[in-house]
Amino acid sequence: NHAFRVCYISDSTEEHLTLLTGINLYMNNITNGFFMYCSKSIPEYTDVEMHLVLEDRIFSDVYDIKAWGVTPKYIRVNIAVLGVVKQNQEVLIRPFEGSVEGDTTGREVLTPEGDDHAEEYTTIDVKIDLTRMKSAKFVVLAKMRQEEFGVSEESLRIIPQSESGAEINISEGTFDSPGKLLLNIAQTNDWNTDEMIIFSNALNIKMQNNVKPKKPVIIKLPLHSSEIQPDDLIVISSEKDVPETEDDWEICSRNVNIQGNTVTFAVDHFTSFVPVLKTKIRQSTHALTKAIAQYRPTEIFAGIKTERDNKLTLVVEVSLKNLGKQRRKFWKKKGFRLQASEYSECTVKEGETLKISAEGNFEIYSIRESRGEQLIFYPDNKSFRTFNIVSEGQESPIGYILVSRSTKKIVEYSVAETSKIKRIPVCFNAFFKNVVEVEIPRKVTIENATEELVSLPIDEQLLYDIQDIHLDEDAIQEICVVKDVIKYVEELKYEGDAKDNTADFDFDKEKLQGEFDDKDTTDDIVVDTEDLEGDKEDSTEDVVIDEKVLQDEGDDKYSTQDDDDMDKFQNNDVDTNTQLRNAYEKP
């Protein structure tokens, strides 16, 4: 959450000096010795939000650097920021004090010291001027890229930087006079979670002076998936830059051409355009309205880990829905145990600040003073917080982690007020009367409120019984194979040659069964799942071969009912826990 270092910088032949993890000081212009302070803090622990505007999205920690002594005119540092900036975004350095400027240098896959898990980072070179102030404080922002192109009466081919593979072709005579075309791209693929319904990012184009084209403009966009026929696609558009409801969208073009991984269509006006699945227009407009408003489908989950000193560490993460499974496996490999209810789904806006609080017989240590912790959601970074859990009387923690958002609640009420009309001059009394009108205006006030998003159950004494734990599809397949093998061995024991048959199996049944009944950890299940991912077909074949052996020996006890039960389970025909019991707890 916070790290700092104070050190003495001296002339060195080294190319750079590591100040903190992910912060390196270039040494090529260092000729004299001086002292330096360097720190980085998560944005939730700072007042960074008061320096930002609505469109700003925090992408990094907050950096603070101070120098004293015989300092150079400037210093250059390279910082590695967890996460990747997308094409439709640009990186900005926002200084709070001092003179700071920077440029993105690339992407790197780095493995932090003392960690076995590699992550992708964006590397940025930052130059800090020390001639006026010998200190600087700054943060890295990721902002939606707004591109501008000059157009005239001549033909023009526009290739945006915000979207590789996109083109806008304007023919000669489309515009009568020069002007500026404005363009931006909104990411939409995060909303294709259950099925592919939106087939490209949303392209928004408009003329600065709102001039309409006189001829059709040809637009080419890269597809999220090329497994689609032109007759199944339709292009929809919205006249609003930020649509508010599904009714703000309309059908724009039914004629599309697909070549390779791109779709081409013609438009006669400028607005927002997206090709969608023709049979899922309503679902598409709902998702697009959220996507352009920069909302994302997410999964929120929590996990706990017992440290070497027997203290408990809690992690709470808000992950994109299509990355949730990957992120949960990441934390399991690091020794965290997820709760019986592994995650909850909700929609969160980019850059939104969520509140984390606790209910139960435990407290989150840092919440004792602040009465609530914050978590800023940024989809292209890793949005998580870790805390120490403090239980009452050394008891195992039992309770809930609550994740909520701040909202504005509109309260309406009426107040009767009396107002009098001014007296009419005497000469008009014959035509007007003195009248008193009573008005009942509606007063509207806005109050701060809190909306609870999810409630995550926390119980350190987790139950690892198969019917109680939430397993992913890979883990279920693995347990299916193991259970079938164990059942097969039990049936062979009824045969006269059970010893000869079981000798071919190189495992101890009780030991194998114990691995799944172990209540200390579920990490082995996850690791074994990954090891068996490439062997699923072989494992299935083994079960089929065993069935033939049983049939040759005249064993009529074997049944394929277990496989049928698993098929029903995967098709969600009945309740998950009931199916698991039916599949694996038969006598």
SULNOR-V546983 format. One record per helix or strand. SS is the DSSP state (2 for helix, 1 for strand). FROM is the first residue (numbers start at 0). TO is the last residue. If there is no record, write none. Layout:
SS | FROM | TO
SS | FROM | TO
//
This chain:
1 | 1 | 8
1 | 15 | 19
1 | 22 | 25
1 | 33 | 40
2 | 42 | 44
2 | 47 | 50
1 | 57 | 68
1 | 73 | 81
1 | 88 | 96
1 | 98 | 109
1 | 118 | 128
1 | 134 | 143
1 | 146 | 150
1 | 155 | 157
1 | 166 | 169
1 | 178 | 185
2 | 188 | 190
1 | 197 | 197
1 | 201 | 206
1 | 216 | 221
2 | 229 | 231
1 | 232 | 237
2 | 245 | 247
1 | 248 | 252
1 | 256 | 258
1 | 261 | 266
1 | 271 | 276
2 | 277 | 291
1 | 294 | 305
1 | 311 | 319
2 | 320 | 332
1 | 336 | 337
1 | 343 | 348
1 | 352 | 359
1 | 361 | 363
2 | 366 | 369
1 | 372 | 375
1 | 382 | 390
2 | 391 | 393
1 | 397 | 419
2 | 425 | 427
1 | 435 | 458
2 | 472 | 491
2 | 497 | 501
2 | 508 | 516
2 | 522 | 551
2 | 560 | 569
2 | 575 | 583
//
